[in-house]
Amino acid sequence: MNRLREQLGSPRLFIKRDDCTGLASGGSKTRKLEFLVGDALNQGADTLLTHGAVQSNHVRQTAAAAAFSGLACQAILEARVQSAPAEYAESGNVFLDTLLGAQLHHVDSGTNMDAALETLAAELQSAGRKPYIIPGGGSNALGSLGYVECLRELRDQCIAQGLKRPHIVHATGSAGTQAGLVAGAHALGLKWPITGIGVRAPQQVQEARVFSLAQRVLGLIGHGVALPRDAVVVDDRFIGEGYGIPTDGMREAVRMMASLEGILIDPVYTGKGLAGMIALLRDKKFEPDEDIVFVHTGGSAALFSYRWAF
Ligand SMILES: Cc1ncc(COP(=O)(O)O)c(C=O)c1O
């Protein structure tokens, strides 16, 4: 990303285009769903069940994966962002969810989403259906395997493009992306720094969640060497007032990326993730010989529901 680099006077900047993974405008969930939908099909499921915030990219991609695989999809949407205009509830990912054929259930903020999903699964089972539960964000050990694969792909691409000291930066929410990347780097013996920019939980909570999930991922792939705790780094300073609530840094990052690189990022995840990366660059927090690799985890479909924020 040479124009962004010139603007910031930074080390070399690269982008991993995981927004180009396919499934109804792409994003990180495609990699997780590859494993989760495979498991659902192996188990003979006929319906994918999941949950997320109203503008969940994960729900939109799960709905697309279900359509693609000939499965039904039901999703529970939590009204996590308060006092947003009507377009937030109707446009962007919500509009796409319905186009993709998902059946949506709306619940209040603070609902126990996992319990709600279990209840819905029990109802469907008693009606003779075979539901398969996908956790929020697709972030269990199986789904996170998608980001072990991503790390392996990145390793090959970084070697091919001559990156000597890659430093990966990305947005972290339900933790599966970072857990997979960290587990993948550890399993491959790479000491690459991976910085997760938090979008919801405080640093300690998020680091503990990522660390625990990364350990389960390593267990799943049969890697016995203990993961050092300091392999997990989360910076929570760019969340602002809360999940999905716009910040000035996010607005600047979305505008810079669009106008300098012609790339759309999103207001909830990658916008705050890139805002974090820009702030770290301005504060000279990276070594001058590091190559910064931003993982674009998708989400631009949500932009249309956030026009008011710009
Ligand atoms: C666009 C986008 N980026 C990043 C994330 C965060 O990834 P994870 O939930 O694996 O931490 C999400 C998750 O929903 C997302 O939709």
The ligand as a Tripos MOL2 file, in Angstrom:
@<TRIPOS>MOLECULE
LIG
   16    16     1     0     0
SMALL
NO_CHARGES

@<TRIPOS>ATOM
      1 C1        -14.9900   -7.7750    8.9490 C.3       1 LIG1
      2 C2        -14.5430   -8.4610   10.1690 C.ar      1 LIG1
      3 N1        -13.2840   -8.2760   10.5850 N.ar      1 LIG1
      4 C3        -12.8210   -8.8580   11.7140 C.ar      1 LIG1
      5 C4        -13.6300   -9.6350   12.4970 C.ar      1 LIG1
      6 C5        -13.0710  -10.1740   13.7600 C.3       1 LIG1
      7 O1        -12.6080  -11.4810   13.6060 O.3       1 LIG1
      8 P1        -12.7830  -12.4970   14.8150 P.3       1 LIG1
      9 O2        -14.2390  -12.4930   15.1530 O.co2     1 LIG1
     10 O3        -12.3030  -13.7740   14.2810 O.co2     1 LIG1
     11 O4        -11.9680  -11.9800   15.9400 O.co2     1 LIG1
     12 C6        -14.9500   -9.8670   12.1040 C.ar      1 LIG1
     13 C7        -15.8100  -10.7230   12.9340 C.2       1 LIG1
     14 O5        -16.9620  -10.7170   12.9750 O.2       1 LIG1
     15 C8        -15.4270   -9.2550   10.9210 C.ar      1 LIG1
     16 O6        -16.6950   -9.4130   10.5100 O.3       1 LIG1
@<TRIPOS>BOND
     1     1     2 1
     2     2     3 ar
     3     2    15 ar
     4     3     4 ar
     5     4     5 ar
     6     5     6 1
     7     5    12 ar
     8     6     7 1
     9     7     8 1
    10     8     9 2
    11     8    10 1
    12     8    11 1
    13    12    13 1
    14    12    15 ar
    15    13    14 2
    16    15    16 1
@<TRIPOS>SUBSTRUCTURE
     1 LIG1         1 GROUP 0 **** ****
